[in-house]
Amino acid sequence: MYLSCRIDSFPKVYARYDYPGEEGINPAYSDIERCEPLCPDEKRIWALRGDGTLATGIKNICVRKGNTDLFQKVEDTLHKYVDKTNRYGHPSLALPEGTYDGSVHYAGWLCNRSDHLQVFLLSGRFHNKMLSEEQRDIIEAYVAGKFINAYGQDRVVFYDQIGDERLDIFLAGPFPKDRPCRTYTQDSIKKFAYERLIGTPARL
């Protein structure tokens, strides 16, 4: 049994609300198996979907805030198809298709900091309150391993939203060193999987 097999049985959530005109796939959509390298300080949204896909994209709302520009990450020939009024939030990574019903286990933001990948667990539509602490840890170990393999950084640090914090705190820069967090490396993920899965090595 691998981490991904355990996750299949964990609680899933669906988008809690939507906005008018918000119905297209994220223009910068990619699953983690086919992603491109991240630029320094590049920020992406991500969602671990109910069908097991770890999907990433870019939220349009950040274009005017001096952060990752959606149009710089989408081929020029496709710009005319991008709806500039669409927020392209987490639901744009989780559009139902085929047998996939639009459910999500876990979602948040990702930033490529200078010496680590920073994950901020903020998603208004897909905040999953039904996960136990053990289920959360298993999902985070799995997601962190995928990010490490895909993007090359050897450390992934997860931060919870505290109180009613807004996205600006994440976009502004790295969090303070004394802020509570959970850190994952390849070695810690393998150790975690061995201990939790009764001697079975992690397969990420």
N, C-alpha and C positions, 0 to 999 in steps of 0.2 A: 504494500500500500504506500503511495507517495503523497506528498502534501496536497497536490491537486485533487487526488481522489477524496481526501477528507473534506476539502472545500465544497465539493459538489453537493454535499448534504447540508451545508450551512444556510441560515436564513438569507433571503433575498428581499430587496425592496424595489419599488417602482417609482417613477418620477412623481413627486408629490404635487406638482403644479406645472403649468406651462405658460408660455407667452404667445400672443398672436404672431403668426408668421414663422414660428419656430418649428420647422418640420424637415429641414434638410440635413444630410450627413455632413459631418465636420469636414471642411475643405482640406485640412491638414491631417485628416484621419490616417492612422497607421496602427496595425497591431504590433505587439512587441517583437514578433518574429521577423518583421520586415521593416523595422524602423531605421532611420538614418542617424548618424552621430549628432549629438547635441552641441550647439555652439556655447561658448562661455556665457553663463547667466541666462541661458534660454529657459523659458518657462512653458510648461505644457499642462493641460488637464489630462486626467487618466481615469479609467474605470475598469474594475475587474467585473466583467459581465457575467450574467447567470449561465451563459453557455461556455464559460471558461476562457473567453478571449480577454486579454489584457490590452485594452485599446487606449490610444493617446491622440490628442489633437491640440488645437490652439483656440482659445476663446477670443472672439472678435472684440469684446469689450475692452481688452487690454491694448489694442492698437494705438489708441490716443494717450496712453499713459506712459509712453517712453519705454515700454517693455517689448517682449517678443512681438514682432509685426507679422500678422497672419499672411499678408500679401508677399512678404519676403520669403515665406516658407512654402508658398504655392507657386507652381510653374506659371510663367507669364501668360501662356496660352489659355490658362484656366481662369484668369482673373475676371473675365467677363461673366463667368458663371457664378461668381461668389456674391451672395446677397449681403451687401454692406450693413443692412439693417438687422440681420439675424445675429443674435448673441452667440450662437454656436457654443452653448454650454454643454454640460455633461450629457443631457439627453441626445445631443448630436453624435455621441459615441455609442449610443444604446438604442438605435432605431430597430424596432421589431422587424425581423425578416425570416422567411422560411419557418423553421421550428423554434426560432429564438423569439422570446416574448417581451423583450425590453427590460428584463430584470437586471439588477446589479447587486453584487455582494459588498463592494467597497469602492470608494471614489475619493479623489482629492486633486491636489496640485503637485507638480514636480518642478524643481529648479536645479540646474547644473551649476552648483557653486564651485569655487576654485579647487576644493579638496574633498568634496563629497556631494552626494545627491540629497537635496533637502525635499522632504515630502510634508505637505501641509494638508491635514485631513479636514478640508472644508468643502462641502458640497450640500447646498441647500436642498437640492432635489433628491439626493440619494444618500442622505445620512442614515446609516443603518444602526438603530438603537437596539436591535434584537440580538446582536452578537455577544456571546460570552467573552470573558477576557482570554480564555484559551483559544477560542475561535479567532478572535482578533489577532492574537500572536501568530497563529498558523498562517492566516492570510498575509500578514505583514512579512513573515519570513519568506513566503512564496513570492510575493510581489517584489520584495527587495532582491531576491535572487535573480528574478527576471530582469530587473533594472540593471543590476551589476553585469550580467552577461551581455545585455544589449548595449549599454553605454560606457562600459569600461571603468567607471569609478569603483573603488574597492570598499566604499562605505556609504550606506544609505541611512539617513536619520529621519525618523518619523516624529512629527509634532502634532498634538491635538489642538483644536480650536479651544481657546479659553474664553468662557463667557460668551459675549456677543461680538467678539472680534470680527472685523471685516477683512476683506481680501487685501486691503492696502498694507497691512502689517507684513504680509508675506511678500508683496511686490517691492517693498521698500529695501529689502536686503536681508542678509543672514540674521537669524534670530540670536539673541544674546546667549552666551555660552552657559549661563546658569538656568536657562529655561528647561523645564522637564522634557525629556525626549526618550525615544527608544532607538538604539543603534544596532544595525545589522551589517555583518561582513560575511564573506563566503565561509570562513571558518566557524563563525558563530551560528550560521544557518545550518551547516552540516551537523554541528554539535546539537543544536536544537532538534533537528529532525531525528537524529539517532536516539536522543533521550525521550522524545514524545512518541515516536513511532516504534518503540521497542526493538531497537537494533537495526532498523531499516535505514540505509543511507539515503540522503536527500537526492532527488532527481529533479533538477530545476529547468 
